[in-house]
């Protein structure tokens, strides 16, 4: 089974960018074409169909441009079974179009429950009728706050199935300072430093042929100074970098998450790429062109900022 980090690097090299697009279904903000012919159906069928159609357009537009998509699970879960069916379908559409899929689920619990989460998103679940693959994602985001033993089932499942993990270390929201920046009495270092050390240790268990690990970290573009320190603590880990665009993170901030080889970070934009249209009656064709333009602008912005960062 191939290593996730290796597959990611090969996808980045093929597309020429480390930018990815986040898919966060927001029914009240989708253009009208997503609902064409669906309004007379039962609610569950209509919701499932609209999310699937909207993301099919987005994915077919961006697939030639980016290596991966990030699916924010909460935005699917809020629509119940219809949303979860759409989540499954969106993964299948993305895979069919050659994209890697990151399930932004932020899951975790005690080790037995962590194993169930890992089975659901990264592996298979045994059953009397054979192994069940619930959601065929390539990677998942997880919370580390139950400790090392809660992360090990994910790491082991990644090793077994060639998938990856992004551990929350320094998130993009302003309130992250409430816990992640608190000093640990024993070390007098912020919590995020201890988390980074843990990620680097676990990452040594999943190194690929290009020298990067399949065990990465979530590091927000809204905290550039912290990103500098974390890059040094986790040199072999990919950073999943939210916060660019709608959350206020700049390309210059995001550039600080890369290694000098131009690898080591995935810069994610969601709303700024997929919900940037003004008129709800925008045509499918015009919407696709707009998503393409917004995605290209992000790619160019991050590429320029990264060149300038390593030039200075």
Helices and strands as residue ranges (DSSP letters): H 4-15, E 19-23, G 27-29, G 32-35, H 43-62, E 68-72, H 73-77, H 80-96, E 100-107, H 111-122, E 139-142, H 148-161, E 164-170, G 174-176, H 177-180, H 191-203, G 204-206, E 213-219, H 224-233, E 237-241, H 251-255, E 265-269, H 271-274, H 284-311
